[in-house]
Amino acid sequence: MTVQNGQAIIANDNSTVTATTHIGVNANELERLIAAVRTKMDTLTHTDKETVSESLEVIEAEIVSEKPKKSMIKTAITSLQAIKGVAEFGAAVSALIQFIGHMLS
C-alpha cells in the first residue's frame, strides 16, 4: 500500500479502529465566530454585505480544507478588514482573525 500526504489505518482479525483527525481548528468555535460576524453586518451597505459573505465563505472553505490556501485566507481577511462597520462588527472580525491567525504563520 502506498499513501502520500495522508493517513492509512488498517484493522485486522476483527479488530476495530477509532480514529480522530484534528485539523487544527475547533469547528464549533469557528462557526460561532463566523456567525458573530454575520450578525454584526446588519448596518453595512449591500455591497459590503456581499463582500463579507464571500470572504466568510472563502475562510470557511479553506480552513477545513485538507490543504488550506493561506493566500486565499489572507485575501479574505484583508477584505474583511477593509470594511468600515460599527465597532461591534470590527470586534467580531478581530476575534475571527485572531482565532485563525495561527494557521497563517
C-alpha positions in Angstrom: 0.0 0.0 0.0 1.3 3.5 -0.8 -0.1 6.6 0.9 1.0 10.1 0.0 0.1 13.1 2.2 -2.5 11.2 4.0 -3.2 8.6 6.7 -3.9 4.9 6.4 -5.3 2.8 9.3 -5.7 -0.9 8.8 -7.5 -3.2 11.2 -7.0 -7.0 11.1 -8.6 -10.0 12.8 -12.0 -8.5 13.6 -10.3 -5.5 15.4 -11.8 -2.1 15.5 -10.1 1.2 14.9 -11.3 4.5 16.2 -9.5 7.5 14.6 -9.8 11.1 15.3 -8.4 13.7 12.9 -7.5 17.1 14.2 -7.4 19.8 11.5 -6.1 22.4 13.8 -9.3 24.3 14.2 -12.2 23.9 16.6 -15.1 23.7 14.1 -17.7 24.8 16.7 -15.7 27.9 17.7 -15.1 28.8 14.0 -18.8 28.5 13.3 -19.6 30.7 16.4 -17.1 33.4 15.3 -18.4 33.5 11.7 -22.0 33.7 12.9 -21.0 36.6 15.1 -19.5 38.5 12.1 -22.7 37.7 10.1 -25.0 39.1 12.9 -23.0 42.3 13.1 -23.2 43.2 9.4 -26.8 44.5 9.5 -25.6 48.1 9.3 -23.4 47.6 6.2 -24.2 48.5 2.7 -25.4 45.9 0.3 -22.1 45.7 -1.4 -20.2 45.4 1.9 -22.6 42.6 3.0 -21.8 40.7 -0.2 -18.0 41.2 0.3 -18.3 39.9 3.9 -20.4 36.9 2.9 -18.0 36.0 0.1 -15.0 36.4 2.4 -16.5 34.3 5.1 -17.3 31.6 2.6 -13.7 31.5 1.5 -12.5 31.3 5.1 -14.9 28.5 5.9 -13.9 26.5 2.9 -10.2 27.0 3.2 -9.9 26.4 7.0 -11.5 23.0 6.7 -9.7 22.1 3.5 -7.0 19.4 3.7 -4.6 21.8 2.2 -5.8 25.3 3.0 -4.6 28.1 0.7 -3.1 30.7 3.0 -3.2 33.3 0.3 -6.9 32.9 -0.1 -7.4 33.2 3.6 -5.2 36.3 3.8 -7.1 37.9 0.9 -10.4 37.2 2.6 -9.1 38.7 5.9 -7.8 41.8 4.1 -11.3 42.2 2.5 -13.0 42.0 5.9 -10.5 44.4 7.5 -11.2 47.0 4.7 -14.9 47.2 5.6 -15.8 50.1 7.8 -18.6 49.0 10.1 -19.7 49.6 13.6 -17.4 48.8 16.5 -19.2 45.5 17.2 -18.5 44.4 13.6 -14.9 45.3 13.9 -14.6 43.4 17.2 -16.2 40.3 15.7 -13.9 40.4 12.7 -10.9 40.8 15.0 -11.9 37.8 17.1 -12.2 35.7 13.9 -8.8 36.8 12.6 -7.2 36.1 16.0 -8.7 32.6 16.0 -7.5 31.6 12.6 -4.2 33.6 12.7 -2.2 30.6 13.8 -2.9 28.9 10.5 -1.3 31.8 8.6 2.1 31.6 10.2 
